[in-house]
Amino acid sequence: MIEAGSRAYWRATIALLSGSLLVFANLYITQPLMPVLAADFRLSSAEASWALSLSTAMLALALLIFGPLSDAFGRKWLMVISMAGLCLAGGLVSQVDSYPQLLLLRALTGLCAGALPAIAMAYMGEEMSPAALAAAVGLYISGNSLGGISGRLIGGWGTSWLGWPDTFALMALVSLVLWLLFVVLLPASRHFKPRPLALTGVLKDYRRHCINPWLWPAYLLGGLNFMVFLNQYSYITFVLSDSPYSLDSHWLGMLFLTYLSGTVGAAYSGRWVRRWSSPGVMAVACLLLVSGTLLTLADSLAVIITGLLINALAFFTAHSAASGWVSRHAGEGRGSASALYFVSYYLGASLGGSYLGLFWQNSGWPGVVLASLVVLLVTFVLALRLMALDKNNKPGRTRAYQCVAEPQTITDGS
């Protein structure tokens, strides 16, 4: 086993951090570019949002595919090949001359991006000692968050200086360096034991989790919150690129630094969960998302940014509490239960662009806010449902789904 502080530990940790940066930077690089893509390809704002929505939808599909494949055929080589495909797809975007071509490559990007988040935790669990695993997971998850932020910054600043085609070429070069670090540094799997690819068993696990009353509300809460949170940023870029703000792409990229408040929320969510319960934290976070969303209706740029900071804090707090709740209440098959959570999570992201786009086209930003509030009301009700379940779980009461695992804090490259 790889022990904490050993040479193999640092090789594995740096490799996984590099892979995490590569995947999430490429996934989210298009988000600050949407006004530019809309202008260059003569698209509506909703059509421009497909450059991100299609990638996240394909990532959700990939999570269901790569997990079982890696159980049967191995870990490292599957991650290596998929990330090579991601680098190639990202580089080819710089050569497209039509929006359908760009969308095809973005779909391939999302599909290839799914391997690392589907496999990395399994690799670490097999190859690392408990002490090493606890430390490595934190650094890996930091890479998820930093990758999402850095991709948006590269997209925004690079487009301002180079134009978007050369920005994708630059991202491909950076990705190639990160991929080489991953290939060279990640130790080969030594404790992997292949299992037969039993589709019926996988489907039975998925079905059981989907009808588990302790899990499906958390799946919906995570997906619906992400539907609103992620895509609000997509449409606020159109607001802020127009008068009276007239921000160019590099300042729009800086807008995503507000995600850093979410890092704080994720870091403290474990403490808040232990004090007030996971459903209680989810419910309060949903109300905070409502308040932050309402603040974005202000004319002041400072107030709008304050609203986005509140939203990031609230969203990542709710996301961490919900994902930890799923892990603790899944019983058998925690891996497939967590995979379903992230499938819902990324499907929400992919559907949100079209959903909010309908309101944007008819009513502008106030319409986006109204559409967001409707969804957030639903997620608040889901949190209350989980609170009722948790409250009724009295000592001695028979419960169909057993709690397992300790609370955990999870973030990613949202």
Residue pairs with C-beta under 8 A, 6 or more apart in sequence:
1 127
1 128
1 129
1 132
1 191
2 8
2 9
2 12
2 127
2 128
2 129
2 132
2 187
3 9
3 129
3 131
3 132
4 129
4 131
4 132
4 135
5 132
6 132
8 187
9 128
9 132
9 135
9 136
11 185
11 186
11 187
12 124
12 127
12 128
12 136
12 185
12 186
12 187
13 135
13 136
13 139
13 140
14 181
14 185
15 181
15 182
15 184
15 185
15 186
16 120
16 123
16 124
16 136
16 139
16 140
16 143
16 182
16 186
17 139
17 140
17 142
17 143
18 143
18 178
18 179
18 181
18 182
18 185
19 79
19 83
19 116
19 120
19 143
19 178
19 179
19 182
19 186
20 116
20 120
20 140
20 141
20 143
20 144
20 146
20 147
20 413
21 143
21 146
21 147
21 150
21 178
22 83
22 86
22 87
22 147
22 175
22 178
22 179
22 182
23 83
23 86
23 113
23 116
23 117
23 147
23 413
24 113
24 143
24 144
24 145
24 147
24 148
24 151
24 412
24 413
25 147
25 148
25 150
25 151
25 154
25 171
25 174
25 175
25 413
26 86
26 90
26 109
26 113
26 151
26 171
26 175
27 55
27 56
27 59
27 109
27 110
27 113
27 147
27 148
27 151
27 413
28 52
28 147
28 148
28 151
28 152
28 155
28 413
28 414
29 90
29 151
29 152
29 154
29 155
29 167
29 168
29 171
30 37
30 51
30 52
30 55
30 106
30 155
31 52
31 152
31 155
31 233
31 234
31 237
31 256
32 152
32 155
32 156
32 159
32 237
32 249
32 252
32 253
32 255
32 256
33 51
33 155
33 156
33 159
33 164
33 167
33 249
34 45
34 48
34 49
34 51
34 52
34 234
34 237
34 238
35 45
35 48
35 237
35 238
35 241
35 249
35 252
36 159
36 164
36 249
37 43
37 48
37 51
37 99
37 102
37 164
38 44
38 45
38 47
38 48
38 238
40 164
41 48
41 98
41 99
41 102
43 99
44 357
44 361
45 235
45 238
45 357
45 360
45 361
46 353
46 354
46 357
46 358
46 360
46 361
47 99
49 231
49 234
49 235
49 353
49 354
49 357
50 103
50 106
50 353
51 102
51 103
51 106
52 106
52 230
52 234
52 349
52 353
53 231
53 349
53 350
53 351
53 352
53 353
53 354
54 103
54 106
54 107
54 110
54 350
55 106
55 107
55 109
55 110
55 113
55 350
56 110
56 230
56 346
56 347
56 349
56 350
57 107
57 110
57 346
57 347
57 349
57 350
57 351
58 107
58 108
58 109
58 110
58 111
58 113
58 114
59 110
59 111
59 113
59 114
59 117
59 346
60 114
60 342
60 343
60 344
60 345
60 346
60 347
60 350
61 111
61 114
61 343
62 110
62 111
62 112
62 113
62 114
62 115
62 118
63 114
63 117
63 118
63 339
63 342
63 343
63 346
64 206
64 339
64 343
65 114
65 118
66 78
66 82
66 114
66 115
66 118
66 119
67 118
67 119
67 122
67 335
67 336
67 339
68 197
68 199
68 202
69 78
69 197
70 78
70 115
70 118
70 119
70 122
71 122
71 194
71 195
71 197
72 194
72 195
72 196
72 197
73 194
73 197
74 189
74 192
74 194
75 119
75 122
75 123
75 126
75 189
75 192
76 123
76 186
76 188
76 189
78 115
78 119
79 115
79 116
79 119
79 120
79 123
79 182
79 186
80 179
80 182
80 183
81 115
82 112
82 113
82 114
82 115
82 116
83 112
83 115
83 116
83 179
83 182
84 179
85 108
85 111
85 112
86 109
86 112
86 113
86 175
87 172
87 175
87 176
87 179
89 105
89 106
89 108
89 109
89 112
90 105
90 109
90 168
90 171
90 172
90 175
91 168
91 169
91 172
91 175
92 105
93 102
93 105
93 106
93 109
93 165
93 168
94 165
94 166
94 167
94 168
94 169
94 172
95 165
96 102
96 105
96 165
117 144
117 342
117 412
118 339
120 140
121 137
121 335
122 335
123 189
124 133
124 136
124 137
124 140
125 133
126 189
126 191
126 192
127 187
127 189
127 190
127 191
128 136
141 409
141 410
141 411
141 412
144 411
144 412
144 413
145 259
145 262
145 263
145 266
145 411
145 412
145 413
145 414
147 413
148 256
148 259
148 412
148 413
148 414
149 256
149 257
149 259
149 260
149 413
151 171
151 413
152 253
152 256
153 253
153 254
153 256
153 257
154 167
154 170
154 171
154 174
154 253
155 164
155 167
155 171
155 249
155 253
156 249
156 250
156 251
156 252
156 253
156 254
156 255
156 256
157 249
157 250
157 253
158 164
158 166
158 167
158 170
158 171
159 167
159 249
159 250
160 248
160 249
160 250
160 253
161 250
162 170
202 336
205 332
205 333
205 336
205 337
206 336
206 340
208 333
209 215
209 216
209 330
209 333
209 336
209 337
209 340
210 216
210 219
210 340
212 329
212 330
212 331
212 401
213 389
213 401
214 325
214 329
214 386
214 389
214 401
215 326
215 329
215 330
215 337
215 340
215 341
215 401
217 382
217 383
217 385
217 386
218 322
218 323
218 325
218 326
218 341
218 382
218 386
219 326
219 340
219 341
219 344
220 344
220 378
220 379
220 382
221 282
221 286
221 318
221 322
221 379
221 382
221 383
221 386
222 318
222 319
222 322
222 323
222 341
222 344
222 345
222 348
223 344
223 345
223 346
223 347
223 348
224 348
224 375
224 376
224 378
224 379
224 382
225 286
225 289
225 315
225 318
225 319
225 348
225 375
225 376
225 379
226 315
226 319
226 345
226 346
226 348
226 349
226 352
226 414
227 348
227 349
227 351
227 352
227 355
227 375
228 289
228 293
228 352
228 356
228 372
228 375
228 376
229 289
229 311
229 312
229 315
229 414
230 349
230 352
230 414
231 349
231 352
231 353
231 355
231 356
232 293
232 296
232 308
232 311
232 356
232 368
232 372
233 255
233 256
233 308
234 353
234 356
235 356
235 357
235 360
235 365
235 368
236 255
236 296
236 304
236 308
236 365
237 252
237 255
238 360
239 245
239 365
240 247
240 251
240 252
240 255
240 301
240 304
241 247
241 248
241 249
241 252
245 301
247 255
255 305
255 308
258 305
258 308
258 309
258 311
258 312
259 312
259 316
259 414
260 312
261 309
261 310
261 312
261 313
262 312
262 313
262 315
262 316
262 317
262 411
262 414
263 316
263 411
264 313
265 285
265 312
265 313
265 314
265 315
265 316
265 317
265 320
266 316
266 317
266 319
266 320
266 409
266 410
266 411
267 409
268 317
269 281
269 316
269 317
269 320
269 321
269 324
269 409
270 320
270 324
270 407
270 408
270 409
272 281
272 317
272 321
273 281
273 321
273 324
273 407
274 407
276 284
277 387
277 390
278 321
278 322
278 324
278 325
278 328
278 386
278 390
278 407
279 321
279 325
279 383
279 384
279 386
279 387
279 389
279 390
280 387
281 317
281 318
281 321
282 318
282 321
282 322
282 325
282 379
282 382
282 383
282 386
283 380
283 383
283 384
283 387
285 314
285 315
285 317
285 318
285 321
286 314
286 318
286 376
286 379
286 380
286 383
287 380
288 310
288 311
288 313
288 314
288 317
289 310
289 311
289 314
289 315
289 318
289 376
289 379
290 373
290 376
290 380
291 307
291 310
292 306
292 307
292 308
292 309
292 310
292 311
292 314
293 307
293 311
293 369
293 372
293 373
293 376
294 307
294 369
294 373
295 303
295 304
295 306
295 307
295 310
296 304
296 307
296 308
296 365
296 369
297 365
297 366
297 369
298 304
298 307
315 414
316 411
316 414
318 379
318 383
319 345
319 410
319 411
319 414
320 408
320 409
320 410
320 411
322 341
323 338
323 341
323 342
323 408
323 410
324 407
324 408
324 409
324 410
325 386
326 337
326 338
326 341
327 334
327 337
327 338
327 404
327 405
327 408
328 403
328 404
328 405
328 406
328 407
329 401
329 403
329 404
330 337
330 338
330 401
330 404
331 401
331 402
331 404
334 404
334 405
349 414
355 371
355 375
356 368
356 371
356 372
358 371
359 367
359 368
359 370
359 371
360 367
360 368
363 370
393 399
